[in-house]
């Protein structure tokens, strides 16, 4: 039978071992980041005269040479190149898929297969406090890595999740991968409106299914700011709780596209946060007119009715949500609303 003294020594030994392992992991993070560098690229953007007009970072997402990067980084491009870790340049062939709201794009590059290095990808959300690193694409002379931690996981209604990190980032990280201590890509760094960074979970990027594609020179709307880009630009103000500024941007989005249900939803959400419940009602209703099956809009419309002490109208939204409930498997919005009504 083990003595009390032996147990104490064993516990001390275990704590010491954990500290050593933690220290080793910390020391190895730069090594892990270096191993991922061949998977990270720089996207160089040119006008018709061949002048470089911008650049961003990106990373390989398929063995055929497809690259995930920031949509905004290549906007306005007549043609573009991908610069790999060995400083070689390869032309971008086509835009294969895009997510305008998230400012993500998937492009194909004319690149030899042996020059493509696809990183491991983990679509699971990280833990708050987890150590991460953003890796920018290679410049002409240097490589950039910024280390940090995950400080929060934000849920934006009608958009999805964003990661908040504490790290030093510059515009060169626009489109760069965010990796964890295992060397897995867990997020994508996206510069918004030239001043904020949205850190998207990588699961949103891998959902960009490649289509037939089109050449950059044929890419639609490449020189005009879209409603979705305006919407994306309002999100950082939303999660910073600057609802007045976010509201102005979402109004610009619906002027661009009067059928943009998500933007009307955010107008409703901002007004509700500002205590303007009648304005919120009208915006939520407009979102539902455009998309009658908009579950989250019905839910927040019900909440707003409760703020106005209109229980009968809130119950009507509950009944609608009950009918739509099977379309939202991740959450029982009808049950949540009913609990608040009761």
Protein Blocks (a to p, Z undefined) as FASTA:
>chain_A
ZZfklmmmmmmmmmmmmmmmmmmmmmmmmmmmmmmmmmpccdddddfkopafbdcddddf
bfnopacddfklmgoiabdcdddfkopacddfbdfbdcfknopacddddddfklpccddd
dfbdcdehiacdddddddfkbccddddddfbdcddehibpcddddddddfklgopacddf
kopafbdcddehhlaccdddfklmmmmccdebpafklpghklbccfklmmmmmmmmmmno
paklmmmmmmmmmmmmmmlmklmmmmmmmmmmnopaklmmmmmmmmmmmmmmlmklmmmm
mmmmmmnopaklmmmmmmmmmmmmmmmmkbcfklmmmmmmZZ
